[in-house]
Amino acid sequence: MALTGRTALLAALGSLPVGIWDPGWTGILAVNAPLAVACACDFALAAPVRRLGLTRSGDTTARLGDPADITLTVTNPSRRPLRAQLRDAWPPSSWHPGAESEASRHRLTVPPGERRRITTRLRPTRRGDHRSDRITIRSYGPLGLFSRQGAHKVPWTVRVLPPFSSRKHLPSKLARLRELDGRTSVLTRGEGTEFDSLREYVPGDDTRSIDWRATARHSTVAVRTWRPERDRHILLVLDTGRTSAGRVDDAPRLDAAMDAALLLAALASRAGDRVDLLAHDRRVRALVQGRTARDVLPSLVNAMATLEPELVETDARGLAAAALRTAPRRSLIVLMTTLDATPVEEGLLPVLPQLTRRHTVLVASVADPHIARMAGSRGNPDAVYEAAAAAQAQAERHRTAEQLRRYGVTVVDATPEDLAPALADAYLALKAAGRL
C-alpha cells in the first residue's frame, strides 16, 4: 500500500531506530532530530493568526424562536495558506441546548491573499441583546504536527425581539373592528362615537337614531349611523416588578403581558388610535411616545426586547404618577399587572382613584392554568387538597377583581394563551360601548 504526504513522512520518521542499549542525551537528540526538524518546519509554515483580517455582517435583529445568521469574513494577508479550525464564541443563551458545538466551530482553508466567508447560525433562547465573545483560531502547518493559536475580538450584537405569537389573532380582531367602524351594517352609539351617514330605517333600529329633519325631506324614515371615534389615546403600562417574574407555563408573566400588549397595539393603531408604552417598577424602565401608526409596533417591540422583571416591589404611587404624566388627557390606560391580593390592596387600590378620575382603566392579569387543572383534581387525598387550595386561590382572585370593578375598572384575567385575544376583545367592547 503506497503512502503519500504527511502519512509517508511520519512513517519514515517513525522507522528511525529508537531503542539503544546505553541511551544518553546525544543519542536521544540524534534519533529525534528528524522529527524535531519536521515539527519546526510545520510550525514555521503555519499561517500567522494575529495578522488575519476579520469582519462581520449579517442579522442584527431576530424574533425569539427564529434563527439569526452572522457571517464572518476571514482575510489571509500572508504568503502562506491558512488551514485552520475556528470557534466563534457567543453567550450560552444564544443557542438551543446542544446546538452550539456544531454551529460555532468551523474548518476553513484560505489561500494567500484571499478571503473566505463562514456563517454562524444563532438560535437564541431568550430575549435581549446577545453580544459576541472572542473568535479563537488555530492555524495548522501542512503536516498538522504543530499549530499557532490566537484570539480576535470582532464585536457584534444581535437584539432578540419578543416572538409576538398572538399575531395569529389579528385578522379576526380586525374583522370585528371593521364592523365597529361602520363598514358593515352594525350600528353603535355612545359617548365615544361620531356621526357617519344616513340610511333608510329598518325594523329593529334604535328609534333614538331617527333623523327627523332628514325624514321630513324624504318619503322614507332616515336613521343616523355612528362609528367609533378615532385618534383616541391608549397607554400600555407594564408592571415590571417582582410579580412579573413569576413563571407561568415555563415563561415569565411579563412575556405573556408583552405579547398581549403587542396585539392590542397592532389593533388600536389600525383603528386610528395613538398608542404609547410605559414600563415601570420603582422607576421607568421603558417609555415609547408619539410614534406614528406605521412606527408604533416596531418601536414597542424594540423597547420590550431588553425588558426583564426586577425583583423589587412595584412603587404604585410612582407608577400612577408616571402614567398621569404620560397621559395628561383622557385616555384608556391598560395596566398589565397582578391580581394577587396584597399588591393590589396595598399598592394599586389607594392610587386607583387618581387614574379613574380622568381615564378609563383596564387591568389585565396573567392567570396560571395550573391552578385551573388543580381545581379539577380528584381521586385521592392529595388531589382533593390541591383542588381545595386552587379553589381558594381562584376565589381570592375573584374578590380582588370585584374590588377593582367597584372603581369602574374593566378586568381581564386569562391564561397566557388566552390573554391577548381576551384583551383585544375588551378593547373592542369598550370601543363599541363608546367608552373611549
C-alpha positions in Angstrom: 0.0 0.0 0.0 1.5 3.3 -1.1 1.8 6.1 1.5 1.9 9.8 0.5 2.0 13.2 2.1 2.0 13.5 5.9 1.4 9.8 6.4 4.5 8.8 4.4 6.7 11.4 6.2 5.5 10.3 9.7 6.1 6.6 8.7 9.6 7.4 7.6 10.3 9.3 10.8 8.9 6.6 12.8 11.1 4.0 11.2 14.3 5.6 12.7 15.8 3.5 15.5 14.5 4.5 18.9 15.9 1.7 21.1 19.7 1.8 22.1 21.4 -0.1 24.9 23.0 2.9 26.6 20.9 5.9 25.7 22.4 9.3 26.5 21.3 12.8 25.7 23.4 12.8 22.5 21.9 9.6 21.3 18.3 10.7 22.0 18.8 14.0 20.2 20.3 12.2 17.2 17.4 9.8 17.0 14.7 12.6 17.4 16.4 15.3 15.3 14.4 14.5 12.0 11.1 14.6 13.9 12.1 17.9 15.6 13.1 19.4 12.2 9.7 18.3 10.7 7.8 19.8 13.6 9.7 23.1 13.4 9.1 23.3 9.6 5.4 22.6 10.1 5.2 25.3 12.7 7.0 27.8 10.5 4.8 27.1 7.5 1.5 27.6 9.5 -0.1 30.9 8.6 0.1 33.6 11.3 -3.1 34.2 13.3 -2.6 37.7 14.5 -2.3 39.2 11.0 -5.7 37.8 9.9 -8.4 40.3 8.9 -11.8 39.6 10.4 -15.1 41.4 9.7 -18.7 40.6 10.5 -22.0 41.1 8.7 -25.5 39.6 8.9 -28.6 39.8 11.1 -28.8 42.4 13.8 -32.3 41.5 15.0 -34.3 38.3 15.2 -37.6 37.2 16.8 -37.3 34.8 19.7 -37.6 31.3 18.1 -36.2 32.4 14.8 -32.5 31.8 13.8 -30.1 34.6 13.2 -27.2 34.2 10.7 -23.9 36.0 11.3 -21.3 36.0 8.5 -17.6 36.2 9.4 -15.2 37.2 6.6 -11.6 35.9 7.1 -8.9 37.6 5.1 -5.4 36.0 4.9 -2.8 38.7 4.1 0.2 36.4 4.5 2.1 34.4 1.8 1.2 31.1 3.5 -2.1 29.3 3.1 -4.3 29.2 6.1 -5.5 25.8 7.3 -7.5 26.5 10.4 -10.1 25.5 12.9 -12.2 28.4 14.1 -14.6 28.9 17.0 -17.0 31.8 17.0 -18.0 32.1 20.7 -21.3 33.6 21.8 -23.0 33.5 25.2 -24.9 30.3 26.2 -28.3 32.0 25.8 -27.6 32.4 22.1 -28.1 28.7 21.5 -30.6 26.0 21.9 -29.2 23.2 24.1 -26.8 21.0 22.2 -26.6 23.3 19.1 -23.6 25.3 20.0 -20.9 22.7 19.4 -21.7 22.2 15.7 -22.8 25.7 14.8 -19.9 27.7 16.2 -17.0 25.6 15.1 -15.7 25.8 11.5 -12.9 24.4 9.4 -11.6 26.6 6.7 -8.8 27.0 4.2 -7.8 30.4 2.9 -5.2 30.7 0.1 -2.6 33.5 0.5 -4.1 37.0 -0.2 -7.6 35.7 -0.4 -10.7 35.7 1.8 -13.4 33.3 2.8 -16.8 33.6 4.5 -18.3 31.4 7.1 -21.7 31.6 8.7 -22.6 31.0 12.3 -26.3 30.4 13.0 -27.6 31.5 16.3 -30.8 30.1 17.9 -31.5 32.4 20.8 -33.3 31.0 23.9 -34.1 34.4 25.5 -34.9 38.0 24.6 -32.5 40.8 24.8 -29.1 41.8 23.4 -26.7 39.0 22.6 -23.1 40.1 22.1 -20.3 38.1 20.5 -17.4 36.9 22.6 -14.0 36.1 21.2 -13.0 34.3 18.0 -10.4 31.6 18.6 -8.4 30.4 15.6 -6.0 27.5 15.5 -3.7 27.6 12.3 -2.0 24.3 11.3 1.0 23.7 9.2 0.9 21.4 6.1 1.7 18.3 8.2 -0.7 19.1 11.0 2.0 18.4 13.6 2.1 21.9 15.2 -0.3 24.8 15.2 -0.5 28.5 16.1 -3.4 29.8 18.1 -4.7 33.2 18.8 -7.9 35.1 19.6 -9.6 38.1 18.0 -12.4 40.4 19.2 -14.9 41.3 16.5 -17.9 43.0 18.2 -21.4 42.2 17.0 -24.8 42.5 18.7 -28.0 40.7 17.9 -31.2 42.0 19.5 -33.7 39.2 20.1 -37.2 40.6 20.0 -40.4 39.2 21.5 -42.0 36.5 19.4 -45.4 38.2 19.1 -47.1 34.8 18.8 -50.6 36.3 19.3 -50.3 37.9 15.8 -52.4 35.0 14.5 -55.4 36.6 16.2 -55.1 39.9 14.5 -57.2 39.1 11.3 -60.3 38.1 13.3 -60.0 41.2 15.6 -59.6 43.5 12.6 -62.7 42.0 11.1 -64.6 42.9 14.2 -63.0 46.3 14.1 -64.3 46.9 10.6 -67.8 46.1 11.8 -67.5 48.7 14.6 -66.0 51.2 12.1 -69.3 51.3 10.1 -68.1 49.3 7.1 -70.9 46.8 7.7 -74.5 47.3 8.8 -73.6 47.2 12.5 -74.7 50.3 14.4 -73.1 51.6 17.6 -73.7 54.7 19.6 -72.2 56.1 22.8 -70.1 58.9 24.2 -67.1 57.8 22.1 -69.0 57.6 18.8 -69.4 60.1 15.9 -71.9 60.6 13.1 -71.1 58.6 10.0 -74.0 58.7 7.5 -77.8 58.4 6.9 -79.7 55.3 5.7 -83.2 54.1 5.5 -84.8 52.8 8.7 -85.3 49.0 9.0 -87.3 47.3 11.8 -85.1 46.8 14.8 -83.1 50.0 14.5 -82.9 52.2 17.6 -85.6 54.8 17.3 -83.3 57.3 19.0 -81.2 57.3 15.8 -84.0 58.6 13.6 -83.1 61.9 12.0 -86.5 63.6 11.9 -85.3 66.6 9.7 -84.0 64.2 7.1 -87.1 62.2 7.3 -89.3 65.3 6.7 -87.3 65.9 3.5 -87.8 62.4 2.2 -90.6 59.9 1.7 -88.9 57.3 4.0 -87.7 57.3 7.6 -84.0 58.1 7.8 -81.7 57.0 10.6 -78.2 58.1 11.6 -75.4 55.6 11.7 -72.5 56.1 14.1 -68.9 54.9 14.2 -66.3 54.8 17.0 -64.2 58.0 17.1 -60.6 57.8 16.0 -57.5 59.3 17.4 -58.1 58.0 21.0 -55.1 57.6 23.2 -54.1 54.2 24.6 -51.4 53.9 27.2 -50.0 50.4 27.8 -48.5 50.2 31.3 -46.3 47.1 32.0 -45.6 46.4 35.7 -42.1 45.0 35.6 -41.8 44.5 39.4 -41.4 41.3 41.4 -44.8 39.7 40.5 -44.0 39.9 36.8 -41.1 37.5 37.3 -43.3 34.6 38.3 -43.2 31.8 35.7 -46.3 30.5 34.1 -46.0 27.7 31.6 -42.2 28.0 31.9 -42.2 31.7 30.9 -42.3 34.8 33.0 -45.6 36.6 33.4 -44.0 39.6 31.8 -43.6 37.8 28.5 -47.3 36.9 28.3 -48.2 40.5 29.2 -45.9 41.9 26.4 -47.4 39.6 23.8 -50.9 40.8 24.8 -49.8 44.4 24.7 -48.4 43.9 21.2 -51.7 42.5 19.8 -53.6 45.4 21.4 -51.2 47.9 20.0 -51.4 46.5 16.5 -55.2 46.5 16.7 -55.5 50.0 18.2 -53.1 51.5 15.6 -55.2 50.1 12.8 -58.2 51.7 14.4 -56.6 55.1 14.2 -55.8 55.3 17.9 -52.5 56.6 19.3 -50.6 54.0 21.4 -47.8 54.7 24.0 -45.9 52.4 26.3 -44.7 52.8 29.8 -42.8 50.1 31.7 -42.3 50.8 35.4 -41.5 49.2 38.8 -39.6 51.6 41.1 -38.5 53.7 38.1 -39.3 54.0 34.4 -37.8 51.1 32.5 -39.1 51.9 29.0 -41.1 54.7 27.5 -42.4 54.9 23.9 -44.4 58.0 23.0 -45.5 59.9 19.9 -45.0 57.2 17.3 -47.0 57.1 14.1 -49.3 54.1 13.3 -46.6 52.7 11.0 -43.8 53.0 13.5 -45.5 52.2 16.8 -45.3 48.4 16.6 -41.6 48.2 15.7 -40.8 50.8 18.4 -42.7 48.8 21.0 -41.1 45.5 20.0 -37.6 47.1 20.2 -38.3 48.6 23.6 -39.7 45.4 25.0 -36.7 43.3 23.8 -34.5 44.2 26.7 -37.1 44.4 29.4 -36.6 42.0 32.3 -38.5 41.6 35.5 -37.0 43.4 38.5 -37.1 41.5 41.9 -38.4 44.6 43.7 -41.9 45.7 44.9 -43.5 48.0 42.4 -43.9 51.6 43.6 -47.6 52.0 42.8 -47.6 55.7 43.5 -44.7 56.3 41.3 -46.3 54.2 38.6 -49.6 56.2 38.8 -47.7 59.5 38.7 -45.7 58.3 35.6 -48.9 57.2 33.9 -50.6 60.6 34.6 -47.6 62.4 33.2 -47.5 60.3 30.0 -51.3 60.6 29.5 -52.3 64.2 30.5 -55.6 64.0 28.6 -58.4 61.4 28.8 -57.1 58.0 27.7 -57.5 54.3 28.0 -54.9 53.1 30.5 -54.2 49.4 30.1 -52.3 48.2 33.2 -50.7 44.8 32.9 -50.2 43.7 36.5 -51.0 41.0 39.0 -54.4 40.2 40.7 -52.6 39.0 43.8 -54.5 40.4 46.8 -51.6 42.0 48.7 -50.0 44.0 45.9 -53.4 45.2 44.7 -54.9 46.1 48.1 -51.7 47.7 49.5 -50.3 49.2 46.3 -52.9 49.8 43.5 -56.2 50.4 45.2 -55.0 53.5 47.2 -53.9 55.3 44.0 -56.6 54.0 41.6 -58.9 56.9 42.1 -56.2 59.2 40.7 -56.4 57.2 37.5 -60.1 56.5 37.2 -61.0 60.2 37.9 -59.6 61.2 34.5 -59.1 58.0 32.5 -60.7 54.7 31.6 -58.7 52.0 33.2 -58.4 48.4 32.2 -56.4 45.9 34.3 -55.1 42.7 32.6 -53.5 39.9 34.5 -51.9 36.6 33.6 -53.7 33.6 35.3 -51.9 30.3 36.0 -53.5 27.4 34.0 -52.0 25.0 36.5 -54.4 26.4 39.2 -57.4 25.5 37.0 -56.0 22.0 36.5 -55.5 21.6 40.2 -59.1 22.7 40.9 -60.4 19.8 38.9 -58.2 17.2 40.7 -59.9 14.3 42.5 -59.3 10.7 43.3 -57.0 10.7 46.3 -56.4 12.9 49.4 -53.5 14.8 47.9 -55.6 15.6 44.8 -58.5 16.8 46.9 -56.2 19.0 49.0 -54.8 20.5 45.7 -58.3 21.2 44.5 -59.2 23.0 47.7 -56.1 25.1 47.6 -56.8 26.0 43.9 -60.4 26.9 44.7 -59.2 29.2 47.5 -56.7 30.9 45.2 -59.4 31.4 42.5 -61.8 32.8 45.0 -59.2 35.3 46.2 -58.5 36.5 42.6 -62.2 36.9 42.0 -62.6 39.0 45.1 -59.7 41.2 44.0 -61.2 41.6 40.6 -64.5 42.7 42.1 -62.7 45.3 44.2 -61.3 46.8 41.1 -64.6 46.7 39.3 -66.2 48.8 42.0 -63.9 51.6 40.9 -65.2 51.2 37.4 -62.2 49.3 36.2 -62.5 46.7 33.4 -60.7 43.5 34.5 -59.3 40.8 32.1 -57.9 37.7 33.9 -56.8 35.0 31.5 -54.2 32.3 30.9 -51.1 33.2 28.8 -52.6 31.6 25.7 -55.9 33.4 26.1 -54.8 36.8 27.5 -54.0 38.5 24.2 -57.4 37.8 22.4 -59.3 38.5 25.6 -57.6 41.9 26.0 -58.3 42.7 22.4 -62.0 41.8 22.9 -62.2 44.0 25.9 -60.8 46.9 23.9 -63.3 46.4 21.2 -66.1 46.1 23.7 -65.1 49.5 25.2 -65.0 51.0 21.7 -68.4 49.6 20.8 -69.9 51.0 24.1 -68.4 54.4 23.3 -66.2 54.5 26.5 -63.1 55.5 24.6 
